[in-house]
Amino acid sequence: GQSLIVSVHAGAPPAGGAPVSLFAFLPDAKLDGFTSRQLPMTKAKPAHKRILLKLSGEALMGDDAFGINRATIERIVGEIAEVTRMGVQVAVVIGGGNIFRGVAGGSAGMDRATADYMGMLATVMNALALADAMNHQGLVARVMSAIAIEQVVEPYVRPKALQYLAEGKVVVFAAGT
């Protein structure tokens, strides 16, 4: 089993287009000629054992100007749930650009390090929202942070993250740089 890294930078589809599906990155040929919706999940044979999904904060906005669009996050979580039912381990790295852009703050006269910290905290907010939506859809999600805020999320510890993935939990990474 190989690992795959998928990056999704925008939640809103192009004008007149359909939203990007996580299944676009799992070609039918890799599923023995069947799409995920044609074959029972227990029989699908994914090409990858583990996926690292990079979601920009903007991917959570949907058609909104900022923040988190609930319908968009629920659609994303629904696709993640389908992939996990195929036996694929899923880890998510989440951005924070829908809440705060550190680079923009830095260019507007704010101390760059302070702006970066604010951006890192925005990723924690997105990770909590994503994990909450996952838990509501029956997934078990764990948020792990690169900065210590243990009252809110777990600290990132590599062996613990790998254990969670092996247990079938979705791991959401936050506060990275």
C-alpha positions as CSV (number, residue, x, y, z in Angstrom):
1,G,0.0,0.0,0.0
2,Q,1.3,3.4,-1.1
3,S,0.5,6.7,0.3
4,L,-1.1,9.6,-1.6
5,I,-1.0,13.3,-1.0
6,V,-4.0,15.3,-2.3
7,S,-4.3,19.1,-2.1
8,V,-7.6,20.9,-2.4
9,H,-7.3,24.7,-2.6
10,A,-10.8,25.9,-3.4
11,G,-14.2,24.7,-2.2
12,A,-16.3,26.5,-4.8
13,P,-16.5,24.8,-8.2
14,P,-15.5,26.7,-11.3
15,A,-18.4,28.6,-12.9
16,G,-20.9,26.0,-14.2
17,G,-18.7,23.2,-12.9
18,A,-19.2,20.5,-10.3
19,P,-17.4,20.5,-6.9
20,V,-14.1,18.7,-6.9
21,S,-14.5,15.2,-5.5
22,L,-12.0,13.4,-3.5
23,F,-12.8,10.4,-5.7
24,A,-11.2,12.3,-8.6
25,F,-7.9,11.3,-7.1
26,L,-8.8,7.6,-6.8
27,P,-9.1,6.5,-10.4
28,D,-11.6,3.9,-11.3
29,A,-8.8,1.6,-12.7
30,K,-7.4,1.5,-9.2
31,L,-10.8,0.2,-8.0
32,D,-10.8,-2.7,-10.4
33,G,-12.9,-0.9,-13.0
34,F,-15.7,0.2,-10.6
35,T,-16.4,3.6,-9.2
36,S,-16.9,3.8,-5.4
37,R,-20.6,4.2,-5.9
38,Q,-20.9,1.0,-8.1
39,L,-19.0,-1.3,-5.8
40,P,-19.7,-2.1,-2.2
41,M,-17.0,-0.5,0.0
42,T,-16.0,-3.8,1.4
43,K,-14.9,-5.0,-2.0
44,A,-13.2,-1.9,-3.4
45,K,-9.4,-2.2,-3.5
46,P,-8.0,1.3,-3.3
47,A,-4.6,2.0,-4.8
48,H,-3.4,3.7,-1.6
49,K,-3.3,2.6,2.0
50,R,-3.1,6.2,3.4
51,I,-4.1,9.6,2.1
52,L,-2.8,12.9,3.3
53,L,-5.5,15.5,2.3
54,K,-4.4,19.1,2.3
55,L,-7.4,21.4,2.5
56,S,-6.9,25.1,2.3
57,G,-9.1,27.2,4.5
58,E,-10.7,28.6,1.4
59,A,-11.9,25.1,0.6
60,L,-14.3,25.3,3.6
61,M,-15.9,28.6,2.4
62,G,-18.0,27.2,-0.4
63,D,-19.7,30.2,-2.0
64,D,-19.3,32.4,1.2
65,A,-16.9,35.3,1.3
66,F,-15.2,34.0,4.5
67,G,-15.7,31.5,7.3
68,I,-17.0,28.0,7.1
69,N,-19.9,26.9,4.8
70,R,-21.7,24.1,6.6
71,A,-23.0,22.4,3.4
72,T,-19.4,22.5,2.0
73,I,-17.8,21.0,5.1
74,E,-20.5,18.3,5.3
75,R,-19.9,17.4,1.6
76,I,-16.1,17.1,2.2
77,V,-16.7,15.0,5.3
78,G,-19.1,12.8,3.4
79,E,-16.4,12.0,0.9
80,I,-13.8,11.4,3.5
81,A,-16.2,9.0,5.2
82,E,-16.6,7.1,2.0
83,V,-12.9,6.8,1.5
84,T,-12.4,5.6,5.1
85,R,-15.0,2.9,4.6
86,M,-12.8,1.6,1.8
87,G,-10.2,1.0,4.4
88,V,-8.0,3.9,3.5
89,Q,-6.3,5.8,6.4
90,V,-7.0,9.5,6.1
91,A,-5.0,12.4,7.6
92,V,-5.9,16.0,6.9
93,V,-3.8,19.1,7.0
94,I,-6.0,22.1,7.2
95,G,-5.3,25.7,6.3
96,G,-6.7,28.9,7.9
97,G,-7.0,31.4,5.0
98,N,-10.8,31.5,5.3
99,I,-10.4,33.1,8.7
100,F,-7.0,34.8,8.7
101,R,-4.2,35.3,6.2
102,G,-0.8,35.7,8.0
103,V,0.9,37.1,4.9
104,A,-1.8,39.7,4.4
105,G,-1.5,40.8,8.1
106,G,2.3,40.9,7.8
107,S,2.1,43.1,4.7
108,A,-0.3,45.5,6.5
109,G,2.2,46.5,9.1
110,M,1.6,43.7,11.6
111,D,4.6,41.8,13.0
112,R,5.1,38.8,10.6
113,A,5.5,36.3,13.5
114,T,2.3,37.6,15.2
115,A,0.4,37.3,11.9
116,D,1.8,33.8,11.4
117,Y,0.6,32.8,14.9
118,M,-2.8,34.1,14.2
119,G,-2.9,32.1,11.0
120,M,-1.9,29.0,12.9
121,L,-4.7,29.5,15.4
122,A,-7.1,29.9,12.5
123,T,-6.1,26.4,11.3
124,V,-7.0,25.1,14.8
125,M,-10.5,26.6,14.5
126,N,-10.9,25.0,11.1
127,A,-9.6,21.6,12.4
128,L,-12.1,21.7,15.3
129,A,-15.0,22.5,12.9
130,L,-13.9,19.7,10.5
131,A,-13.5,17.2,13.4
132,D,-16.9,18.1,14.8
133,A,-18.5,17.6,11.4
134,M,-16.7,14.2,11.1
135,N,-17.9,13.1,14.5
136,H,-21.5,14.1,13.6
137,Q,-21.3,11.9,10.5
138,G,-20.0,8.9,12.6
139,L,-16.3,9.2,12.0
140,V,-13.9,9.3,14.8
141,A,-11.6,12.3,14.4
142,R,-8.6,13.5,16.4
143,V,-7.2,17.0,16.1
144,M,-3.4,17.2,16.7
145,S,-1.6,20.6,16.9
146,A,2.0,21.6,16.3
147,I,1.6,24.2,19.1
148,A,0.7,23.4,22.7
149,I,-3.0,24.1,23.5
150,E,-3.7,20.8,25.2
151,Q,-7.0,22.0,26.8
152,V,-8.4,22.2,23.3
153,V,-6.5,19.7,21.1
154,E,-3.9,17.1,21.4
155,P,-0.2,17.9,20.8
156,Y,1.2,16.3,17.6
157,V,3.1,13.2,18.5
158,R,4.0,11.1,15.4
159,P,3.6,7.6,17.0
160,K,0.2,8.6,18.4
161,A,-0.9,9.9,15.0
162,L,0.1,6.7,13.4
163,Q,-1.7,4.7,16.1
164,Y,-4.9,6.7,15.4
165,L,-4.6,6.1,11.7
166,A,-4.1,2.3,12.3
167,E,-7.2,2.4,14.5
168,G,-9.2,3.8,11.6
169,K,-9.5,7.3,13.0
170,V,-9.1,10.4,10.9
171,V,-6.3,12.6,12.1
172,V,-6.6,16.4,11.5
173,F,-3.4,18.3,11.7
174,A,-3.5,22.0,12.8
175,A,-1.2,24.9,13.6
176,G,1.6,23.9,11.3
177,T,3.6,26.4,9.3
